[in-house]
Amino acid sequence: MPDEYHVSVDPDADNNPHSIALRMVGAGHHVLEVGCWSGHVTEHLVAAGNTVVGVEIDVDAAALNGFADRVHVVDLDIVRLSGIESDRFDVIVLGDVLEHLRDPAATLADLVGMLTDDGVLVVSIPNVAHIDVRLHLLSGHWDYQPAGLLDRTHLRWFTRATLRDLLAGVGFVATDLEPVRFERNPTVLTGQRAHVPGTRSATSMPIPTVRSSVRRDGPSSPTARTQRHDALADHGRTLRQSTPNRRSASSASGPASTTC
């Protein structure tokens, strides 16, 4: 496999978005993996006894994914996936995908209709409220990078609160949240990789990645959305008052497409 398409994944790693997603998915499920790339996560999902249908915008990466039952090569900003895939899924995984979409709410609304009645989403998304971004804004910078928090291909930006709002808008509420913590290093966003002494992140710093499993939470009427938003706000205040290092518990808990 060409180096640019190879990603190494350790399913037993701590503080790693891929391994956390794999644990959240579990085993024995029918999984839709959106943004499956060349199969670095798909391989481990299948090894755990899941069946996987993939979705990928990069045709070359999709062709290298030999683990999924099939991979739809599609631009979700243009094509509704529900129009070309008839299966219903126990789990839908969106690993660092929503921030690359022009209208993530519309795409998410389409995808959740493909879940079984008790299906869940597993979502990973960068946290734009991370301290590195805040420090750069304070210094007058917003410099896009090849990868990371300010990846130049990101079109949308989320905090923990706005991610919850996005989920609530399609009738879901977060039931489990795992932060992935990185060292606070203000030089990273300017491309300098040297560590700055004394800038290691504290547990109370905003997290750079949020990965949540979510469940359906009833109809998405304006009243229901308001009630869910208020419940989530109360839950968020409870979490902020709890020990920062503690895992949060649920209180509510192109134009055409092809298949490889």
Summary of the structure (lengths in Angstrom):
residues: 260
radius of gyration: 18.3
end to end distance: 16.7
largest distance: 53.2
contacts: 782
relative contact order: 0.14
helix: 30%
strand: 22%
